[in-house]
Amino acid sequence: MNRLLIGTLDILNKLLALFLIVSSTASGYLGEFEGYMVEFHGPGQRAVATIIGFVIGLIAAAFVSGFLAAVITISKEATAIREILLSRGVPPP
């Protein structure tokens, strides 16, 4: 049951990272940032805002999903260590 939950959390973590990146990129593309980007006007303003949104999404995904990925990896490695110890006849703690 624990493996199923860890696998589900792993899939949800990947979907969350993808959602963060796509939503921040779309927000940069669709957003109105004239007040923030005073020095840069013209047709390339939307492209710059999209790139900034993408970078912000990557950073957010790295922090949020990176933390969850570390927890998932620790759980998988602890399970593997426990199985190795059981195969060698060492009682689990």
Order of alpha helices (4+ residues) and beta strands (2+ residues): alpha-alpha
